[in-house]
Amino acid sequence: MTKPLILVTNDDGITSKGIRKLVDVMKNIGDVVVVAPNSPQSGKGHAITIGEPLRLYATDIFDEIDEYECSGTPADCVKLAKHYILKDRKPDLVVSGINHGSNSSISILYSGTMSAAIEGAIEGIPAIGFSLCDFKEDAEFDHALPYIERITRESLSHGIPKGVALNVNIPAINQEPIKGIVVCRQANAKWQETFDYRVDPNGRGYFWMAGDFINFDSEKGDTDVWALDNNYISIVPSQFDLTEYEAVRELQSWNL
């Protein structure tokens, strides 16, 4: 049987530890093509490059696969892969990650990892974004790999609904094993930012953004944040259609 064609990308850059681990897993499942940013793109969301050139170069970071680094964003990488590198072949799956850090709840809107996966869904390709809830550069990924392979194989076997990308978040390694996998909803939460004003050595002022995560669903057990806090892997089926249909019906009653 023909192996599935899997496009791998990320937002931490093509040399990150997370994408190396993801490529190793995907090579067990299908034929892999990598198109990933040449530098970290965390927090870029669904940005695309307009008004300046996109650079694309073949690399030899991985073994025996087609691989390219791109000067653009994660969404740029998926677009270039589909329309240029793979123009005669449609991937069976787009996988993005493994991200260093959580992309649960509202973080999906800022996430380059998930924006790459959602770009795949926009293009009609089943897509998954994988994130590990550990921001450390030397984060341990191996405990997550069997679950990533299982979720990927199940996604290929059953298919992902049209227009949907799976947002998968995995707890960091700790003394207790992962309890299982929970399909759930995105928690209602936000980042409450603070901006620290500082002065650089040249006397010029600048701001440094920080903030706290506020979870309005902290008592509810059906969210991704609850799952992760209780040592479960969370899967949130996510869509790019941001229409609030109940609000559509309400606004239609206005005297417009």
Secondary structure, 3 states (H helix, E strand, C coil): CCCCEEEEECCCCCCCHHHHHHHHHHHCCCEEEEEEECCCCCCCCCCCCCCCCCCEEECCCCCCCEEEEECCCHHHHHHHHHHHHCCCCCCCEEEEEEEECCCCHHHHHCCHHHHHHHHHHHCCCCEEEEEECCCCCCCCCHHHHHHHHHHHHHHHHHCCCCCEEEEEEECCCCCCCCCCEEECECCCEEEEEEEEEEECCCCCEEEEEEEEEEECCCCCCCEHHHHHHCCCEEEEEEECCCCCHHHHHHHCCCCC
